[in-house]
Amino acid sequence: MDNANGKVTPVEMEMMMDDLVEKMPFMIKVQAHNAKVLKARYDSLIKEGFTPEQALELVKARPLFE
């Protein structure tokens, strides 16, 4: 970061973009696993007697991991 004005330099921005591109496959895998956790939570709520609407609201209202 340019210490004089606190802005990110073009070289730093390019380095950040390269890092993001490098990590993208991992980030996609994490999202796939998160989706499985949310689906399992939803299905469990349905199995316990919640309506689909109630289950969806509960899944939406709670953090992914508690």
N, C-alpha and C positions, 0 to 999 in steps of 0.2 A: 504494500500500500504506500502510496506517495505520502510521506509524513507531513509535507508542507500543507496539503489541503485535504487530506483524509480520503482521497479518491483512489479507486483501484486503477492501476495502470493497465494499458492494453496487453502487455506481456502477462501480467498477473491474471487478467480475465481469461486469456487463452489457456493458461495453466489450469485454471479452475474448470474450464470447459473440457479440457483433456481428461482431468480427473473424473468429472461427471460421466463422460463417455466410457471411461474404463470401468466405473462402478455400476453402470446401467444393468448389465446382466444379473448381477447380484440383487440389485434393487427390484428387478422384475420377479425373481424367485421369491424374495421376501413377501411381495404383494400376493403371490399365488398361495403361499402358506397362510398368510393373514386371512385370505378369503376362505380357506378351508376351516380355519378356526371359527370365523363368523358363521359359516354355514352349519358347523357342528353345534354351535351355541343355539342357533335358531331351531334346528331340528330337535335338540334336547328340550327346548321350551315347549315345542309342539307336542312332543311325546309326554311331557308332564301335564298336559291339559290346557295350555294357553292357546288362545285362538291365533291364527296366523297374523292378524293385525296386532295383537298384544305382543306376540313374540318379536315381530319386527320392531315395534317401538322400544322394547327392552334391549334388543341388540343395538339399536341406534343410540340409545341413551347411555350405555355403559362403555367404558374404555375397552380396547382390545384385550389388554392384559391387566389384571388387577392383582 
